Amino acid sequence: MDNNKIASELLKVAKSLVAVNERKALEGYLEAALWAEVDNDDNPLDDNYSIVDIESGSIRDAKNDINKFIKAAGDLLDLDGARCSRIGHDLWLTRNGHGAGFWDGDYPEAGDDLTKIAERMGGKHIFVGDDNKVWID
């Protein structure tokens, strides 16, 4: 196999790993949103809803937010697959002021900087619509 084919195959593998890691971060983000937030009756959303109940446009927007955060954070993040779910989880908690997140010890060197990036993104509101879908705005 020539060097161009090897490079092409390596690029495909790298893109595949990035997609898997972004998906893990998105899943962690959405799971944290359902876990940390409550419905109008103060019941945790994850008591009655799961990721499959989240409206598709809200998922697309969440994916875009994850990608923006990852791009802004750059080398501050270790995109090791095992941590990607935690990154999404901490992004939801931090940007929504839940008292836990990037700054609470899991990111000793980068926590403060990651917190600033997440906070600059602003908070998100999650609710159950009349269609019984979970919406994030």
Secondary structure, DSSP 8 states (H G I E B T S, - for coil): --HHHHHHHHHHHHHHHHHHHHHHHHHHHHHHHHHH-B-TTS-BGGGT--GGGB-HHHHHHHHHHHHHHHHHHGGGS---HHHHHHHHHHHHHHHTT-S-SGGGTTSTTTHHHHHHHHHHT----EEE-TTS-EEE-
